[in-house]
Amino acid sequence: MRMMVTGGAGFIGSHLVDRLVSEGHEVLVIDNLFRGKKENIAGHLKNGSVQFYENDIRDYDQIKDKFKGYDVVFHLAAQSNVMGAVEDIDYSFYSNVVGTYNVLKAAQAAGVRRVIFTSSREAYGEAQYLPVDEQHPLDSKNTYGASKVAGEKYCQVFQNMGAFETVIFRLANVYGERDFDRVIPIFLNNVARHEDIHVYGGKQVIDFVSIEIVIEALVQAITNDEATKRPTNIGSGKETTLFELAERIMKLTGTNNRVVVDPPRSVEVVKFTANISRFKSVFDIAIPDDPLYYLEKMVGKMN
């Protein structure tokens, strides 16, 4: 099929592009390279297996003519860093809210069959109960979460209007190679540079899910009709504290860095674990018992 990936040069997007190309799909990538890196898809560009446009979804005129003839749109383009979204509220709003609306409008005009949207666990805000299921209130704690709630609602409205089918994934903390400026790559950089590991507040409980699992879910969503009926959490369903994460990384790297507890950051969600009952019932994906199993692969790439 013909697939479009917005944000296809980014962390999750580039891994998805790898998979789609490997399965023989025709792939077009739109990315403004704000967080994406062209080097992430350089091999595909060199051999001509991917078409790339350095366009910005905030500008409808830049993207409106790119969607014609595409079957499925994976909408991943976003300001996807919580602290970045807080520090530049305008960019996160125009990228995540206006940009999403532009993508949906262009997809409708082009007759796209399905749009797959990556939302976030940040949409829930601070958990009222754990694990968090999809019926939990959407009570965002920061501007990033609020922008994802808005994106979800627009996806649902376009589907309700009969424009196209939508799949909404609420992603837990995704980790893997090519990521940066989030907790796992930051900790890995700390140990590589023999620096202190900084933990903000020290009470965080996080649901980490590997890039492999997320990509498998995205690919299965191409043809999974049950996934269009309501949002789905994508996570491991397991709790990990930041101290456990730091200890695991130091063990894998053979280091013994100092862990420093700094004051908490008010915009960050303290505790989240996903209820993945729906995920497991709707998708055929094995969920490892160890949510941090993929760390070993990441550390191996560092050495």
Buried (B, 14 or more C-beta within 10 A) or exposed (E): BEBBBBBBBBBBBBBBBBBBBEEEBBBBBBBBEBBBBBEBBBEBBEEEBBBBBEBBBBBBEBBBEBBEEBBBBBBBBBBBBBBBBBEBBEBBBBBBBBBBBBBBBBBBEBEBEBBBBBBBBBBBBEBEEBBBBBEBEBBBBBBBBBBBBBBBBBBBEBBEEEBBBBBBBBBBBBBBBBBEBBBBBBBBBBBEEEBEBBBBBBEBBBBBBBBBBBBBBBBBBBEBEEBBEEBBBBBBBBBBBBBEBBEBBBEBBEEEBEBEBEEBEEBBBBBBBBBBEBBEEBBEBEBBEEBBEBBEEBBEEEE
